Amino acid sequence: MLAIAFLVPAMTTACATRGYQDPYYNDYHRWDRHETVYYRQWTNENRREYRDFRRLNHDEQKEYWTWRHSHHDDHDHEHDHH
């Protein structure tokens, strides 16, 4: 029981912010609220049904990363590069 008490907060924290290595631009993106805003914008602009990013096929993910890099703002310098 004691081990579970320590593991649950650690697992919750790890799941809260996911990271993705963008294989097309060779950089890292933290998937947090900031990135979710961009992803929702992409789905709206491209008239796509919102789906979890992990469920997109490789071509769809590539389309997103290509779009995302053309919508790079000044705040992303701390966000994308680790």
C-alpha positions, 0 to 999 in steps of 0.5 A, spaced: 500 500 500 505 504 501 508 503 494 502 505 491 501 511 495 508 514 492 507 511 485 500 514 484 502 521 484 508 520 480 504 516 474 499 522 474 505 527 473 508 523 468 501 523 464 499 530 465 505 533 460 507 528 454 512 529 450 513 528 442 519 528 438 518 531 431 521 526 427 520 531 421 523 537 424 528 533 429 525 537 435 521 536 441 515 538 443 512 538 450 504 536 449 501 541 454 495 546 454 499 550 449 500 545 444 493 543 445 491 550 443 495 549 436 492 542 435 485 545 436 487 550 431 489 545 426 483 541 426 479 547 426 483 550 420 483 544 416 476 542 418 478 535 421 474 532 427 478 533 433 482 526 435 487 524 440 494 526 436 496 519 438 491 516 434 493 520 428 496 516 422 503 518 421 501 522 415 496 526 419 501 527 424 506 529 419 501 534 416 500 537 423 508 538 424 508 541 418 503 546 419 505 547 426 512 549 424 509 554 420 505 557 426 511 558 430 510 564 435 515 568 439 513 564 446 515 557 443 522 558 444 522 555 451 517 550 449 519 546 443 527 546 444 530 541 449 
